[in-house]
């Protein structure tokens, strides 16, 4: 894979989608995704993650914005923009913790996909492996409270999406 040209990234070229599917093998699934990207170009980003750990499309958009901006500022924590999206969206500094929260798991799962600089037909290609369902991007408070250690009293003051966006923003402040 060629090194991603960070200058190509802008929010006009970002698409966020939801899918459901069965992951029989994570390496096989990642190979299939790489093949989709490689059929067109090896510049675009296709990042798959656990949609159950997403507090809505706005949360994922915010994580993606922070990741792109981190690359533009040279403050990225990962060498790969897709991994940086995982880190920023999960509000973690360590890649392993980000994968624990947002990484793919074997079995049936809800999948959030971030496409950057990808042609429209990639959605059709992804639909060969997964079933399109943007409803999986909706926040599930009980799952998110457990994953991110959010106390019930905090939800009385802020919506879960805003709490997680705040956590992603703190990564910038803490750098």
N, C-alpha and C positions, 0 to 999 in steps of 0.2 A: 504494500500500500504506500502510495506517495504521501509525503508529509502534507497535511491539510494546510491550504493557503488561507490563513485567517482573514485576509483582506476580502475574500469572497463572501464571508458571513455577514448577513444583515437580516433584520427581522422580516423583511419582505420575502425572504427565501426560507422561512421556517414554517413547517407544518406540524401540528400536533394531532395525533389520531389515537383512538382506542380500539383494541381488538380483544377477542377471547380466543384461547387456543390451548392446545395440548403440547407441552414441551417434553418430547421423549428423551432427547439428549441435548444438553446445552451446547456442547461443541458442534454437533450436527446442525443445530438451529443457527448458530453464529456463522457457520460455513455457508448455509443457504442464504443468509442475509448478505454476507460478503459477495456471494455470486451475483445477487441482484445488483448490488452497487457496481461490481466490476463489469457487468454487461454494458453499462453505459459509460461510466467514467470511474475513476478512483479518487474523486475529489469530494463528492457528497458524503454526508454523515447520515447514517441510519442508526439511531440508538434506541434499543428496546429496554424496557424496564418494568418493574412490578407496578401495575396501575393501582393496586390496593394501597400503596404507600404514597399516593399522589392526592393532594387536597384540591382537586379540580384543575382545569386547564390553566387557570390564572397562576397557580402555584408552579406548574411545569414551565409556563412561559417565563416566569420570573427567574427560575433556576437556569433556564437557557440563556436569558439576557445576561445574567451574572457570569455565566461561563464564557460567552462570546466576549464580553467586556474584559474579563480576566485575561484572555488570550491577547486582546488588543493592547492591554496595558503591560503585558509581559509578567503578570502576576498569577498565571495559571499554576495549579497544584499538580496537574497531570500533563502528560505529553500529548494526549489525545483529546480532542474537543468532546467527543462522546462521553468519555470517562469524566471529563470536567463537568459536564452536564449532570452526571450522576452525583458527583461530589457536591456541587452547588445546590442541587434540588434536595438532596438528603441533609444538607446543612452539616456535613461532616468534613473533617480535614483529612481523615485517613481513607484511602481508597477501599481497604478491606471492609470498613464499617459502612461505607456507601453501598458496596455490593451486598452486604448483609441486609440492608434496608430495601434497596431498589433493584437488586440483581434478579436475573431470571432464576426460576426454580423449576425443577422437573415436575411434570404433572399438569393438571388443568390450572390455568391461571388467567388473570386479566392482565393485559399488556398495554402499556403506554408506549407510543412510538414518537420520536422526534426525528423529523426529516429536515435536513438543511442542504440547500442547493441541489435538490433531487428533482428529476423530472416527474410529471404527474403520473406517468404509468407505473411508478414504483408502488403506488397504492394498490393497483391491480395485481402486481407481482406479490406483494405482501398478503393480499387476499387469497392467494393460492395456498397459503400455509395457515392463515388465521382468519377468523370471522370478524368483520368490521363491527364495532360496537362502541361508539363514543360514550355511552352511558357509564362505562367502566372508569371513566375519568372523574366521576362524581365522588366527592369526599365521603368516606365512611368514618365517622367520628370515633367510634369505639376502636377500630383497627389503628387509626392514626394516633389516638391517645396512648395506646400501648407501644407502638413502634417508636414514637418520639418522646415518650415520658412526659406527656402533657397532663397536668393536674386538672381535675374537673372545675375547680374554682377559676382557673384561667379562661375556660370556655364561657364563663359568665360575663367576662369583660370583652372578649374578642371572638370573632368567628374563627373556626379551625384553619381556614385558608389563610387568613391574616396572620395567625400565630406562626404558621410554617413559612410564610413569606418573610416575616420578621426574622425567623431563625436563619434563613438563607442570606438575608441582608447583613446579619451579624458577622458572617464569615469575612466580609469586606472590611468591616470596622476592626475586626480582630487581627487583621494581617499586619 
